Amino acid sequence: MSTYMKNIKINYLFLIKNINITQGIWMLYLASKGISLFAIGTLEAIFHITSFVMETPTGAIADLFGRKTSRLVGLIFAIVSSLIIVSSNSYFGFAVGFAVSALSYNFESGAGEALVYDSLLAEGQENRFMSITGKCEMGYQGISVLGLFLGGLLGNIDYTLVYYASILFSVLGLIIGLFFKEPPIGAASGHEKPGFLAALKTQYTSSFAVVKARPRLIYLILFIDIVFAGSTMTFYYVQLSLENIGYTPFKIGLTLVAATLAAVGGAILAAKAHHRLGEQKLINTGTFIISLCILLCFFTKVSILPLMMISFVEAVLFVASRDYINKLIPSDKRATLLSFDSMIFSFCMIVLFPLFGLVSDQLTIPVTFLIFGGIILAFSLIGSRIKIAPAE
């Protein structure tokens, strides 16, 4: 096997660090500590504010100093975050833990995808990216099923056990990540490298020049991220909605497992959906379906059905859109601009997540799904009317 193609195999194993068994219980854990829905929303906002501020700096660091290093640093922050959250009993402690967790996400978000794409690029295999991304997403969703099952099982015993198990999986990921080989980034230069701050400034200015020159890239990032923020918000608030009608953490975990299995199917069919519908029609249809399903989560007792459909369609859109976006980005700006994409998603979450919690405190979670679902549906319909030619 060629040198950089080994990174693809290692990346599949590296997915073990994504066995995020806290995703199905963290809101329940905070609620058990007496944190209100609005306060939970502000904690999620703190996560995304930190992510918003640090996304492009960490992406630039990955472009300048290596994607492997960035991913390993991200796992170290993930371990520290879990330790802080599990040992805290105050809003301030949780806020610090969420901020550190955001940093772990920042160091991984642009670097992981960039490492895979540039490994393929170095071997002239970049046309396989959508297929490999589909397999990674399928693997991610598959191990998420395991994580949700374990999280619900351990959460029934003690929520803190979930965080200790999460630390274990991060440590295993850290060990596996040591075997990555850094792929080449951009064209080599014989000139002496500038200092870090000067290099960072140059990276910013040149990266945003790329964004400005590519209207299709701006459209994809903004349109997809707003709808994805709505689906992510739904995934988490459905948990509290189900708890309010008597679901145990284990039953909630099984519900999320069903949704995650639907996402596995979406990841498998993403490439076929792209070839059948094409870029524009796939994006328009997918975002419309997600928006409509958020509305249908008003019916809590059957919310598993729209949640499964959201997960399925989101997986299709995620796999396809990563390919669309990467085709528009030059290699030496890849991690920076992918982090910019994540920064926009964080901004959407900063606005939507605490606002959803505030409205839910005043009304109910199901009614809030009705309101926000209607807003996002209107946005998806307006966004689908925008015509920007897809990249070749």
TORKOL-4160 file (C-alpha; in steps of 0.2 Angstrom, whole numbers, padded with zeros to 4 digits, m for minus):
392
<pt num="1" X="0000" Y="0000" Z="0000"/>
<pt num="2" X="0006" Y="0017" Z="m0005"/>
<pt num="3" X="0013" Y="0029" Z="0009"/>
<pt num="4" X="m0002" Y="0041" Z="0011"/>
<pt num="5" X="m0016" Y="0028" Z="0008"/>
<pt num="6" X="m0011" Y="0020" Z="0024"/>
<pt num="7" X="m0018" Y="0036" Z="0032"/>
<pt num="8" X="m0036" Y="0031" Z="0026"/>
<pt num="9" X="m0035" Y="0014" Z="0034"/>
<pt num="10" X="m0028" Y="0022" Z="0050"/>
<pt num="11" X="m0042" Y="0035" Z="0049"/>
<pt num="12" X="m0055" Y="0021" Z="0050"/>
<pt num="13" X="m0048" Y="0014" Z="0066"/>
<pt num="14" X="m0046" Y="0032" Z="0073"/>
<pt num="15" X="m0065" Y="0033" Z="0072"/>
<pt num="16" X="m0065" Y="0024" Z="0089"/>
<pt num="17" X="m0062" Y="0042" Z="0097"/>
<pt num="18" X="m0079" Y="0046" Z="0090"/>
<pt num="19" X="m0088" Y="0033" Z="0102"/>
<pt num="20" X="m0096" Y="0049" Z="0110"/>
<pt num="21" X="m0106" Y="0040" Z="0123"/>
<pt num="22" X="m0110" Y="0057" Z="0132"/>
<pt num="23" X="m0121" Y="0063" Z="0117"/>
<pt num="24" X="m0136" Y="0054" Z="0122"/>
<pt num="25" X="m0135" Y="0059" Z="0141"/>
<pt num="26" X="m0126" Y="0076" Z="0143"/>
<pt num="27" X="m0142" Y="0086" Z="0143"/>
<pt num="28" X="m0150" Y="0074" Z="0155"/>
<pt num="29" X="m0135" Y="0075" Z="0166"/>
<pt num="30" X="m0135" Y="0094" Z="0167"/>
<pt num="31" X="m0154" Y="0094" Z="0170"/>
<pt num="32" X="m0151" Y="0081" Z="0185"/>
<pt num="33" X="m0139" Y="0094" Z="0192"/>
<pt num="34" X="m0153" Y="0107" Z="0192"/>
<pt num="35" X="m0148" Y="0117" Z="0176"/>
<pt num="36" X="m0163" Y="0125" Z="0168"/>
<pt num="37" X="m0167" Y="0123" Z="0149"/>
<pt num="38" X="m0161" Y="0141" Z="0146"/>
<pt num="39" X="m0145" Y="0138" Z="0156"/>
<pt num="40" X="m0142" Y="0122" Z="0146"/>
<pt num="41" X="m0144" Y="0132" Z="0130"/>
<pt num="42" X="m0131" Y="0145" Z="0136"/>
<pt num="43" X="m0119" Y="0131" Z="0140"/>
<pt num="44" X="m0121" Y="0125" Z="0122"/>
<pt num="45" X="m0119" Y="0143" Z="0116"/>
<pt num="46" X="m0103" Y="0144" Z="0126"/>
<pt num="47" X="m0097" Y="0129" Z="0117"/>
<pt num="48" X="m0101" Y="0137" Z="0101"/>
<pt num="49" X="m0094" Y="0154" Z="0105"/>
<pt num="50" X="m0077" Y="0146" Z="0109"/>
<pt num="51" X="m0078" Y="0136" Z="0093"/>
<pt num="52" X="m0083" Y="0151" Z="0083"/>
<pt num="53" X="m0068" Y="0161" Z="0090"/>
<pt num="54" X="m0055" Y="0147" Z="0089"/>
<pt num="55" X="m0061" Y="0138" Z="0073"/>
<pt num="56" X="m0050" Y="0148" Z="0060"/>
<pt num="57" X="m0035" Y="0150" Z="0071"/>
<pt num="58" X="m0034" Y="0131" Z="0075"/>
<pt num="59" X="m0038" Y="0127" Z="0056"/>
<pt num="60" X="m0023" Y="0139" Z="0052"/>
<pt num="61" X="m0012" Y="0130" Z="0064"/>
<pt num="62" X="m0017" Y="0113" Z="0056"/>
<pt num="63" X="m0012" Y="0120" Z="0039"/>
<pt num="64" X="0004" Y="0128" Z="0046"/>
<pt num="65" X="0010" Y="0115" Z="0058"/>
<pt num="66" X="0002" Y="0098" Z="0052"/>
<pt num="67" X="m0015" Y="0090" Z="0053"/>
<pt num="68" X="m0009" Y="0075" Z="0063"/>
<pt num="69" X="m0003" Y="0086" Z="0077"/>
<pt num="70" X="m0019" Y="0096" Z="0077"/>
<pt num="71" X="m0029" Y="0080" Z="0079"/>
<pt num="72" X="m0019" Y="0073" Z="0093"/>
<pt num="73" X="m0020" Y="0090" Z="0103"/>
<pt num="74" X="m0039" Y="0089" Z="0100"/>
<pt num="75" X="m0040" Y="0072" Z="0109"/>
<pt num="76" X="m0030" Y="0079" Z="0124"/>
<pt num="77" X="m0042" Y="0093" Z="0126"/>
<pt num="78" X="m0056" Y="0081" Z="0125"/>
<pt num="79" X="m0049" Y="0071" Z="0139"/>
<pt num="80" X="m0047" Y="0087" Z="0150"/>
<pt num="81" X="m0065" Y="0092" Z="0146"/>
<pt num="82" X="m0072" Y="0076" Z="0152"/>
<pt num="83" X="m0062" Y="0077" Z="0168"/>
<pt num="84" X="m0068" Y="0095" Z="0171"/>
<pt num="85" X="m0087" Y="0091" Z="0168"/>
<pt num="86" X="m0088" Y="0075" Z="0178"/>
<pt num="87" X="m0080" Y="0084" Z="0193"/>
<pt num="88" X="m0090" Y="0100" Z="0192"/>
<pt num="89" X="m0106" Y="0104" Z="0202"/>
<pt num="90" X="m0108" Y="0122" Z="0197"/>
<pt num="91" X="m0113" Y="0132" Z="0181"/>
<pt num="92" X="m0095" Y="0140" Z="0180"/>
<pt num="93" X="m0087" Y="0123" Z="0181"/>
<pt num="94" X="m0098" Y="0116" Z="0167"/>
<pt num="95" X="m0095" Y="0132" Z="0157"/>
<pt num="96" X="m0076" Y="0129" Z="0158"/>
<pt num="97" X="m0078" Y="0111" Z="0153"/>
<pt num="98" X="m0089" Y="0115" Z="0138"/>
<pt num="99" X="m0076" Y="0128" Z="0132"/>
<pt num="100" X="m0062" Y="0116" Z="0133"/>
<pt num="101" X="m0073" Y="0103" Z="0124"/>
<pt num="102" X="m0075" Y="0116" Z="0110"/>
<pt num="103" X="m0056" Y="0117" Z="0108"/>
<pt num="104" X="m0055" Y="0098" Z="0106"/>
<pt num="105" X="m0068" Y="0100" Z="0092"/>
<pt num="106" X="m0059" Y="0114" Z="0084"/>
<pt num="107" X="m0042" Y="0105" Z="0083"/>
<pt num="108" X="m0051" Y="0090" Z="0075"/>
<pt num="109" X="m0064" Y="0098" Z="0064"/>
<pt num="110" X="m0054" Y="0105" Z="0049"/>
<pt num="111" X="m0038" Y="0094" Z="0052"/>
<pt num="112" X="m0047" Y="0077" Z="0051"/>
<pt num="113" X="m0055" Y="0080" Z="0034"/>
<pt num="114" X="m0040" Y="0089" Z="0027"/>
<pt num="115" X="m0028" Y="0075" Z="0032"/>
<pt num="116" X="m0039" Y="0063" Z="0022"/>
<pt num="117" X="m0042" Y="0073" Z="0007"/>
<pt num="118" X="m0024" Y="0078" Z="0005"/>
<pt num="119" X="m0018" Y="0060" Z="0008"/>
<pt num="120" X="m0029" Y="0055" Z="m0007"/>
<pt num="121" X="m0023" Y="0071" Z="m0017"/>
<pt num="122" X="m0005" Y="0065" Z="m0014"/>
<pt num="123" X="m0009" Y="0049" Z="m0022"/>
<pt num="124" X="m0020" Y="0056" Z="m0036"/>
<pt num="125" X="m0035" Y="0047" Z="m0028"/>
<pt num="126" X="m0046" Y="0062" Z="m0024"/>
<pt num="127" X="m0060" Y="0056" Z="m0034"/>
<pt num="128" X="m0063" Y="0043" Z="m0021"/>
<pt num="129" X="m0066" Y="0056" Z="m0007"/>
<pt num="130" X="m0085" Y="0055" Z="m0008"/>
<pt num="131" X="m0085" Y="0036" Z="m0007"/>
<pt num="132" X="m0072" Y="0036" Z="0008"/>
<pt num="133" X="m0082" Y="0050" Z="0017"/>
<pt num="134" X="m0097" Y="0039" Z="0015"/>
<pt num="135" X="m0088" Y="0025" Z="0023"/>
<pt num="136" X="m0081" Y="0036" Z="0037"/>
<pt num="137" X="m0099" Y="0043" Z="0040"/>
<pt num="138" X="m0106" Y="0025" Z="0040"/>
<pt num="139" X="m0092" Y="0020" Z="0053"/>
<pt num="140" X="m0095" Y="0036" Z="0063"/>
<pt num="141" X="m0114" Y="0032" Z="0064"/>
<pt num="142" X="m0111" Y="0014" Z="0067"/>
<pt num="143" X="m0100" Y="0017" Z="0082"/>
<pt num="144" X="m0112" Y="0031" Z="0088"/>
<pt num="145" X="m0125" Y="0017" Z="0089"/>
<pt num="146" X="m0113" Y="0008" Z="0101"/>
<pt num="147" X="m0110" Y="0024" Z="0110"/>
<pt num="148" X="m0128" Y="0028" Z="0113"/>
<pt num="149" X="m0132" Y="0011" Z="0119"/>
<pt num="150" X="m0117" Y="0011" Z="0131"/>
<pt num="151" X="m0122" Y="0029" Z="0136"/>
<pt num="152" X="m0140" Y="0024" Z="0140"/>
<pt num="153" X="m0134" Y="0008" Z="0149"/>
<pt num="154" X="m0121" Y="0017" Z="0160"/>
<pt num="155" X="m0132" Y="0032" Z="0162"/>
<pt num="156" X="m0145" Y="0021" Z="0171"/>
<pt num="157" X="m0132" Y="0017" Z="0184"/>
<pt num="158" X="m0123" Y="0033" Z="0186"/>
<pt num="159" X="m0120" Y="0048" Z="0173"/>
<pt num="160" X="m0102" Y="0050" Z="0179"/>
<pt num="161" X="m0098" Y="0032" Z="0172"/>
<pt num="162" X="m0102" Y="0039" Z="0155"/>
<pt num="163" X="m0089" Y="0052" Z="0156"/>
<pt num="164" X="m0075" Y="0040" Z="0162"/>
<pt num="165" X="m0079" Y="0028" Z="0148"/>
<pt num="166" X="m0078" Y="0043" Z="0136"/>
<pt num="167" X="m0060" Y="0047" Z="0142"/>
<pt num="168" X="m0055" Y="0029" Z="0139"/>
<pt num="169" X="m0060" Y="0030" Z="0121"/>
<pt num="170" X="m0051" Y="0046" Z="0119"/>
<pt num="171" X="m0035" Y="0038" Z="0125"/>
<pt num="172" X="m0037" Y="0024" Z="0113"/>
<pt num="173" X="m0039" Y="0037" Z="0099"/>
<pt num="174" X="m0024" Y="0046" Z="0104"/>
<pt num="175" X="m0013" Y="0030" Z="0103"/>
<pt num="176" X="m0020" Y="0026" Z="0086"/>
<pt num="177" X="m0017" Y="0044" Z="0080"/>
<pt num="178" X="0001" Y="0042" Z="0083"/>
<pt num="179" X="0003" Y="0031" Z="0067"/>
<pt num="180" X="m0004" Y="0045" Z="0055"/>
<pt num="181" X="0009" Y="0051" Z="0042"/>
<pt num="182" X="0008" Y="0070" Z="0038"/>
<pt num="183" X="0003" Y="0072" Z="0019"/>
<pt num="184" X="0011" Y="0086" Z="0009"/>
<pt num="185" X="0002" Y="0103" Z="0011"/>
<pt num="186" X="0002" Y="0115" Z="m0004"/>
<pt num="187" X="0017" Y="0119" Z="m0014"/>
<pt num="188" X="0034" Y="0119" Z="m0006"/>
<pt num="189" X="0044" Y="0135" Z="m0005"/>
<pt num="190" X="0062" Y="0138" Z="m0005"/>
<pt num="191" X="0060" Y="0154" Z="0005"/>
<pt num="192" X="0063" Y="0156" Z="0023"/>
<pt num="193" X="0047" Y="0153" Z="0033"/>
<pt num="194" X="0039" Y="0169" Z="0041"/>
<pt num="195" X="0036" Y="0170" Z="0060"/>
<pt num="196" X="0020" Y="0162" Z="0067"/>
<pt num="197" X="0010" Y="0178" Z="0068"/>
<pt num="198" X="0015" Y="0184" Z="0051"/>
<pt num="199" X="0011" Y="0166" Z="0044"/>
<pt num="200" X="m0006" Y="0166" Z="0052"/>
<pt num="201" X="m0010" Y="0183" Z="0046"/>
<pt num="202" X="m0006" Y="0178" Z="0028"/>
<pt num="203" X="m0016" Y="0162" Z="0030"/>
<pt num="204" X="m0031" Y="0172" Z="0035"/>
<pt num="205" X="m0030" Y="0185" Z="0021"/>
<pt num="206" X="m0027" Y="0172" Z="0007"/>
<pt num="207" X="m0040" Y="0160" Z="0014"/>
<pt num="208" X="m0054" Y="0173" Z="0014"/>
<pt num="209" X="m0049" Y="0179" Z="m0003"/>
<pt num="210" X="m0053" Y="0161" Z="m0009"/>
<pt num="211" X="m0070" Y="0162" Z="0000"/>
<pt num="212" X="m0074" Y="0179" Z="m0008"/>
<pt num="213" X="m0069" Y="0173" Z="m0025"/>
<pt num="214" X="m0081" Y="0158" Z="m0024"/>
<pt num="215" X="m0099" Y="0162" Z="m0022"/>
<pt num="216" X="m0104" Y="0144" Z="m0023"/>
<pt num="217" X="m0093" Y="0140" Z="m0008"/>
<pt num="218" X="m0101" Y="0154" Z="0002"/>
<pt num="219" X="m0119" Y="0147" Z="m0003"/>
<pt num="220" X="m0115" Y="0129" Z="0002"/>
<pt num="221" X="m0108" Y="0134" Z="0019"/>
<pt num="222" X="m0121" Y="0146" Z="0024"/>
<pt num="223" X="m0136" Y="0136" Z="0017"/>
<pt num="224" X="m0131" Y="0119" Z="0023"/>
<pt num="225" X="m0125" Y="0125" Z="0040"/>
<pt num="226" X="m0141" Y="0134" Z="0045"/>
<pt num="227" X="m0151" Y="0118" Z="0041"/>
<pt num="228" X="m0138" Y="0107" Z="0050"/>
<pt num="229" X="m0139" Y="0118" Z="0065"/>
<pt num="230" X="m0158" Y="0115" Z="0066"/>
<pt num="231" X="m0156" Y="0096" Z="0065"/>
<pt num="232" X="m0143" Y="0096" Z="0078"/>
<pt num="233" X="m0154" Y="0106" Z="0090"/>
<pt num="234" X="m0168" Y="0094" Z="0087"/>
<pt num="235" X="m0157" Y="0079" Z="0091"/>
<pt num="236" X="m0153" Y="0086" Z="0108"/>
<pt num="237" X="m0170" Y="0094" Z="0113"/>
<pt num="238" X="m0180" Y="0078" Z="0108"/>
<pt num="239" X="m0171" Y="0069" Z="0122"/>
<pt num="240" X="m0178" Y="0081" Z="0135"/>
<pt num="241" X="m0195" Y="0081" Z="0126"/>
<pt num="242" X="m0195" Y="0062" Z="0128"/>
<pt num="243" X="m0190" Y="0062" Z="0146"/>
<pt num="244" X="m0205" Y="0074" Z="0150"/>
<pt num="245" X="m0217" Y="0060" Z="0144"/>
<pt num="246" X="m0208" Y="0047" Z="0155"/>
<pt num="247" X="m0194" Y="0039" Z="0145"/>
<pt num="248" X="m0179" Y="0033" Z="0155"/>
<pt num="249" X="m0161" Y="0037" Z="0149"/>
<pt num="250" X="m0160" Y="0019" Z="0142"/>
<pt num="251" X="m0176" Y="0021" Z="0132"/>
<pt num="252" X="m0170" Y="0038" Z="0126"/>
<pt num="253" X="m0154" Y="0030" Z="0121"/>
<pt num="254" X="m0163" Y="0016" Z="0111"/>
<pt num="255" X="m0173" Y="0030" Z="0102"/>
<pt num="256" X="m0157" Y="0039" Z="0097"/>
<pt num="257" X="m0149" Y="0022" Z="0092"/>
<pt num="258" X="m0164" Y="0020" Z="0079"/>
<pt num="259" X="m0160" Y="0038" Z="0072"/>
<pt num="260" X="m0142" Y="0034" Z="0071"/>
<pt num="261" X="m0145" Y="0018" Z="0062"/>
<pt num="262" X="m0155" Y="0028" Z="0049"/>
<pt num="263" X="m0140" Y="0039" Z="0047"/>
<pt num="264" X="m0130" Y="0024" Z="0043"/>
<pt num="265" X="m0142" Y="0020" Z="0029"/>
<pt num="266" X="m0140" Y="0038" Z="0023"/>
<pt num="267" X="m0121" Y="0037" Z="0023"/>
<pt num="268" X="m0122" Y="0021" Z="0012"/>
<pt num="269" X="m0134" Y="0029" Z="m0001"/>
<pt num="270" X="m0126" Y="0046" Z="m0002"/>
<pt num="271" X="m0116" Y="0043" Z="m0017"/>
<pt num="272" X="m0131" Y="0035" Z="m0026"/>
<pt num="273" X="m0142" Y="0050" Z="m0021"/>
<pt num="274" X="m0129" Y="0062" Z="m0028"/>
<pt num="275" X="m0128" Y="0053" Z="m0045"/>
<pt num="276" X="m0147" Y="0052" Z="m0046"/>
<pt num="277" X="m0152" Y="0069" Z="m0041"/>
<pt num="278" X="m0136" Y="0080" Z="m0044"/>
<pt num="279" X="m0129" Y="0093" Z="m0033"/>
<pt num="280" X="m0143" Y="0107" Z="m0033"/>
<pt num="281" X="m0158" Y="0095" Z="m0032"/>
<pt num="282" X="m0150" Y="0085" Z="m0018"/>
<pt num="283" X="m0147" Y="0100" Z="m0008"/>
<pt num="284" X="m0164" Y="0108" Z="m0010"/>
<pt num="285" X="m0174" Y="0092" Z="m0008"/>
<pt num="286" X="m0164" Y="0086" Z="0008"/>
<pt num="287" X="m0165" Y="0103" Z="0017"/>
<pt num="288" X="m0184" Y="0104" Z="0013"/>
<pt num="289" X="m0186" Y="0086" Z="0021"/>
<pt num="290" X="m0176" Y="0090" Z="0036"/>
<pt num="291" X="m0186" Y="0106" Z="0039"/>
<pt num="292" X="m0202" Y="0098" Z="0038"/>
<pt num="293" X="m0197" Y="0084" Z="0050"/>
<pt num="294" X="m0192" Y="0097" Z="0063"/>
<pt num="295" X="m0210" Y="0103" Z="0062"/>
<pt num="296" X="m0216" Y="0085" Z="0065"/>
<pt num="297" X="m0206" Y="0083" Z="0081"/>
<pt num="298" X="m0221" Y="0093" Z="0089"/>
<pt num="299" X="m0229" Y="0075" Z="0090"/>
<pt num="300" X="m0218" Y="0069" Z="0104"/>
<pt num="301" X="m0225" Y="0051" Z="0105"/>
<pt num="302" X="m0220" Y="0048" Z="0087"/>
<pt num="303" X="m0205" Y="0060" Z="0086"/>
<pt num="304" X="m0194" Y="0045" Z="0083"/>
<pt num="305" X="m0200" Y="0044" Z="0065"/>
<pt num="306" X="m0196" Y="0062" Z="0060"/>
<pt num="307" X="m0180" Y="0060" Z="0070"/>
<pt num="308" X="m0175" Y="0045" Z="0060"/>
<pt num="309" X="m0179" Y="0054" Z="0043"/>
<pt num="310" X="m0169" Y="0069" Z="0049"/>
<pt num="311" X="m0154" Y="0058" Z="0053"/>
<pt num="312" X="m0155" Y="0049" Z="0036"/>
<pt num="313" X="m0156" Y="0064" Z="0026"/>
<pt num="314" X="m0143" Y="0074" Z="0036"/>
<pt num="315" X="m0131" Y="0059" Z="0033"/>
<pt num="316" X="m0134" Y="0060" Z="0014"/>
<pt num="317" X="m0131" Y="0079" Z="0014"/>
<pt num="318" X="m0116" Y="0078" Z="0025"/>
<pt num="319" X="m0107" Y="0066" Z="0014"/>
<pt num="320" X="m0111" Y="0074" Z="m0002"/>
<pt num="321" X="m0108" Y="0092" Z="0003"/>
<pt num="322" X="m0091" Y="0088" Z="0010"/>
<pt num="323" X="m0086" Y="0083" Z="m0007"/>
<pt num="324" X="m0094" Y="0098" Z="m0015"/>
<pt num="325" X="m0085" Y="0110" Z="m0003"/>
<pt num="326" X="m0068" Y="0101" Z="m0004"/>
<pt num="327" X="m0068" Y="0103" Z="m0023"/>
<pt num="328" X="m0069" Y="0122" Z="m0021"/>
<pt num="329" X="m0054" Y="0123" Z="m0009"/>
<pt num="330" X="m0035" Y="0123" Z="m0013"/>
<pt num="331" X="m0025" Y="0111" Z="m0003"/>
<pt num="332" X="m0014" Y="0124" Z="0007"/>
<pt num="333" X="m0030" Y="0133" Z="0013"/>
<pt num="334" X="m0041" Y="0117" Z="0016"/>
<pt num="335" X="m0040" Y="0115" Z="0035"/>
<pt num="336" X="m0042" Y="0134" Z="0037"/>
<pt num="337" X="m0058" Y="0135" Z="0026"/>
<pt num="338" X="m0065" Y="0119" Z="0033"/>
<pt num="339" X="m0063" Y="0127" Z="0050"/>
<pt num="340" X="m0072" Y="0143" Z="0043"/>
<pt num="341" X="m0086" Y="0131" Z="0038"/>
<pt num="342" X="m0087" Y="0125" Z="0056"/>
<pt num="343" X="m0086" Y="0142" Z="0063"/>
<pt num="344" X="m0102" Y="0147" Z="0053"/>
<pt num="345" X="m0111" Y="0132" Z="0060"/>
<pt num="346" X="m0105" Y="0137" Z="0078"/>
<pt num="347" X="m0113" Y="0154" Z="0075"/>
<pt num="348" X="m0129" Y="0147" Z="0070"/>
<pt num="349" X="m0129" Y="0136" Z="0086"/>
<pt num="350" X="m0125" Y="0151" Z="0096"/>
<pt num="351" X="m0141" Y="0160" Z="0091"/>
<pt num="352" X="m0153" Y="0145" Z="0089"/>
<pt num="353" X="m0148" Y="0134" Z="0104"/>
<pt num="354" X="m0151" Y="0145" Z="0119"/>
<pt num="355" X="m0166" Y="0154" Z="0110"/>
<pt num="356" X="m0174" Y="0137" Z="0108"/>
<pt num="357" X="m0171" Y="0134" Z="0127"/>
<pt num="358" X="m0178" Y="0151" Z="0131"/>
<pt num="359" X="m0194" Y="0148" Z="0121"/>
<pt num="360" X="m0196" Y="0131" Z="0128"/>
<pt num="361" X="m0195" Y="0137" Z="0146"/>
<pt num="362" X="m0209" Y="0149" Z="0142"/>
<pt num="363" X="m0220" Y="0137" Z="0131"/>
<pt num="364" X="m0216" Y="0119" Z="0129"/>
<pt num="365" X="m0202" Y="0109" Z="0119"/>
<pt num="366" X="m0215" Y="0102" Z="0106"/>
<pt num="367" X="m0223" Y="0119" Z="0103"/>
<pt num="368" X="m0205" Y="0126" Z="0101"/>
<pt num="369" X="m0202" Y="0113" Z="0088"/>
<pt num="370" X="m0217" Y="0119" Z="0079"/>
<pt num="371" X="m0211" Y="0137" Z="0079"/>
<pt num="372" X="m0193" Y="0134" Z="0074"/>
<pt num="373" X="m0197" Y="0120" Z="0062"/>
<pt num="374" X="m0208" Y="0133" Z="0053"/>
<pt num="375" X="m0194" Y="0146" Z="0053"/>
<pt num="376" X="m0181" Y="0134" Z="0046"/>
<pt num="377" X="m0194" Y="0127" Z="0033"/>
<pt num="378" X="m0196" Y="0145" Z="0027"/>
<pt num="379" X="m0178" Y="0148" Z="0026"/>
<pt num="380" X="m0175" Y="0131" Z="0016"/>
<pt num="381" X="m0188" Y="0137" Z="0003"/>
<pt num="382" X="m0181" Y="0154" Z="0001"/>
<pt num="383" X="m0163" Y="0147" Z="0000"/>
<pt num="384" X="m0168" Y="0134" Z="m0013"/>
<pt num="385" X="m0173" Y="0149" Z="m0025"/>
<pt num="386" X="m0155" Y="0155" Z="m0025"/>
<pt num="387" X="m0147" Y="0149" Z="m0041"/>
<pt num="388" X="m0128" Y="0148" Z="m0041"/>
<pt num="389" X="m0120" Y="0136" Z="m0053"/>
<pt num="390" X="m0112" Y="0121" Z="m0045"/>
<pt num="391" X="m0093" Y="0118" Z="m0047"/>
<pt num="392" X="m0087" Y="0107" Z="m0061"/>
